[in-house]
Amino acid sequence: MRATLFCLCLCLLGTVLPTP
């Protein structure tokens, strides 16, 4: 469960933050 939430947060951050 925690791993899924962590991956989801990472995905969201990657989408919001400007990727190089």
MDTraj code that builds the backbone (N, CA, C; nanometers):
import mdtraj as md
import numpy as np

residues = "MET ARG ALA THR LEU PHE CYS LEU CYS LEU CYS LEU LEU GLY THR VAL LEU PRO THR PRO".split()
xyz = np.array([
    [0.0838, -0.1203, 0.0000],
    [0.0000, 0.0000, 0.0000],
    [0.0876, 0.1258, 0.0000],
    [0.1817, 0.1291, 0.0941],
    [0.2679, 0.2463, 0.1043],
    [0.3487, 0.2650, -0.0232],
    [0.3963, 0.1537, -0.0783],
    [0.4768, 0.1625, -0.2015],
    [0.3932, 0.2227, -0.3141],
    [0.2663, 0.1831, -0.3215],
    [0.1796, 0.2359, -0.4267],
    [0.1593, 0.3855, -0.4099],
    [0.1351, 0.4267, -0.2866],
    [0.1152, 0.5700, -0.2599],
    [0.2416, 0.6475, -0.2934],
    [0.3565, 0.5909, -0.2591],
    [0.4838, 0.6572, -0.2871],
    [0.5032, 0.6741, -0.4374],
    [0.4746, 0.5687, -0.5130],
    [0.4885, 0.5745, -0.6594],
    [0.3914, 0.6783, -0.7160],
    [0.2701, 0.6803, -0.6619],
    [0.1707, 0.7757, -0.7095],
    [0.2187, 0.9187, -0.6848],
    [0.2720, 0.9424, -0.5653],
    [0.3229, 1.0767, -0.5334],
    [0.4361, 1.1127, -0.6288],
    [0.5251, 1.0175, -0.6554],
    [0.6370, 1.0439, -0.7452],
    [0.5854, 1.0769, -0.8844],
    [0.4879, 1.0004, -0.9303],
    [0.4309, 1.0249, -1.0637],
    [0.3700, 1.1649, -1.0690],
    [0.2939, 1.2016, -0.9671],
    [0.2320, 1.3339, -0.9630],
    [0.3383, 1.4428, -0.9619],
    [0.4413, 1.4257, -0.8792],
    [0.5488, 1.5252, -0.8723],
    [0.6169, 1.5377, -1.0079],
    [0.6432, 1.4257, -1.0727],
    [0.7096, 1.4272, -1.2025],
    [0.6242, 1.4986, -1.3067],
    [0.4921, 1.4869, -1.2934],
    [0.4039, 1.5519, -1.3902],
    [0.3952, 1.7019, -1.3637],
    [0.3928, 1.7385, -1.2359],
    [0.3811, 1.8807, -1.1992],
    [0.5143, 1.9525, -1.2198],
    [0.6206, 1.8945, -1.1670],
    [0.7521, 1.9590, -1.1779],
    [0.8016, 1.9539, -1.3215],
    [0.8737, 2.0590, -1.3640],
    [0.9284, 2.0644, -1.5006],
    [1.0417, 1.9653, -1.5178],
    [1.0220, 1.8699, -1.6040],
    [1.1241, 1.7674, -1.6262],
    [1.2239, 1.8137, -1.7323],
    [1.3526, 1.7866, -1.7109],
    [1.4559, 1.8304, -1.8052],
    [1.4531, 1.7515, -1.9343],
])
top = md.Topology()
chain = top.add_chain()
for i, resn in enumerate(residues, 1):
    res = top.add_residue(resn, chain, resSeq=i)
    for name in ("N", "CA", "C"):
        top.add_atom(name, md.element.get_by_symbol(name[0]), res)
traj = md.Trajectory(xyz[None], top)
